[in-house]
Amino acid sequence: MGERDSGVIGAIGANAKYITDDLAAEDGVDRRGFLTCMAWAGSAVLWSMAGGVPVSAALGKAGTRLAAGAGKSGLFFAQISDSHMGFNKAANSDVAATFQEAITRLNALPQQPEFLLHTGDISHLSQAAEFDAVDQMIKGARTKTGRVFYVPGEHDVLDDAGAQYLQRYGKGATGHGWYSFDHSGVHFIGLVNVLDLKPGGLGNLGAEQLAWLARDVKGLPSSTPIVVFAHVPLWAVYPQWGWGTDDGTQALSVLKRFGSVTVLNGHIHQAIQKVEGNMTFHTALSTAFPQPAPGTAGAPGPVDVGAERLRSFLGITSIRYAGTLGPLAVVDSSLAGTPVAVAGAGSENPRAKARQSKPLADNEVGIDNFSFIPPNRTVAAGTTVTWINRDDVPHRIGSADQKFPLGPVIDTDQHYSYTFAAPGTYKYFCTVHPTMTGVITVTGG
């Protein structure tokens, strides 16, 4: 990928703005326009392929028009992402209902999709009951083939390195779950970038998967349309929040020779699309809860917009890729039938604010807003250090250099304790969100 991006992202209404110019920033994005033109978390994305040119729209009027013409325009399929089944915090206390609404809207389309892609975070805590609930509801989705293709999110591989995910959804896949298939002349590639995450790093594919990818596409003609789907974006959306993949550019370089490459991701719970040369990048909407636009809050995470406004943030987005510079995305309407709400950090969660206001003891480390508070803690040998999760999402404490055992997954208000017997410097990180790092310094007792 080059250093400068060209693209357009549109927003509905009289104040609609587009990213039409590159700025002198490192990634070449018109940052002001980029943040203004976000489409927020919502329902499934519908895709049609015609001659290798992808056309997308979210559920709603635009999606209905796309589906109605799908029989004439070629391959038509749907993308759904970030169901986070099991999440029950203030941002959305009933994620099952919004997920079911997405399925119901899919079934109401005049043209059935060929199949569904789920781009990860099926569950919230990798619990069997959460996977079961999604499996049961998604059985009601009517598609021509009856197929659903999955890739894991970090919430699907929390405590077993993805073993349960592979057993359920990865049979026949290679390595830790990557695979490819062909449909209607299009080559689909499912990648896994949520395992073996490094302290301070982003998503990770790894050498084994990259080598497999090169072999997978080696014999394909350059005219073959390619669709790649993974959970974490393969391009650097906002690395400060972990919204990117460390070795994503290596994967994309393998695909440069193809005339049409579409890269689909989830993870960030909002629709962002850009085009660069022969590649179109699209991060999908969520069916669970909104997250703040990049840089508009202190950290990512669920945003509580209030139950009465939630469906205004469940965005219905119409996106058309024409292969030329020009408007790439237009926000149509929301599930509430009103213009899609576009905002920054949103309202604060009173419960989270109350948790964060509680004082910490000298041997405690708070987990607040995707940060360790304090990031550096000094204790005497023999001290038991306790990490307390004050966020609305789970975290897991891991040693950066394997000096102490991996902790359990800790959800909201849960804690993990470890006794540091020997003096030394102990670097650690969150294995779920690896941009979170900290240090425990242990002095002689």
Secondary structure, 3 states (H helix, E strand, C coil): CCCCCECCCCCCCCCCCCCCCCCCCCCCCCHHHHHHCCEECECCEEEEEECCEEEEEECCHHHHHHHHCHHHHCEEEEEECCCCECCCCCCCCCHHHHHHHHHHHHHCCCCCCCEEEECCCCECCCCHHHHHHHHHHHCCCCCCCCEEEECCCHHHCCCCCCHHHHHHHCCCCECCCEEEEEECCEEEEECCCECCCCCCCCEECCHHHHHHHHHHHHCCCCCCCEEEECCCCCCCCEHHHCECECCHHHHHHHCCCCCCEEEEECCCCEEEEEEECCEEEEECCCCCCCCCCCCCCCCCCCCECCCCCHHHCCEEEEEECCCCCCCCEEEEEECCCCCCCCCCCCECCHHHHHHHCCCCCCCEEEEECCEEECCEEEEECCEEEEEEECCCCCEEEEECCCCCCCCCEECCCCEEEEEECCCEEEEEEECCCCCCEEEEEEECC
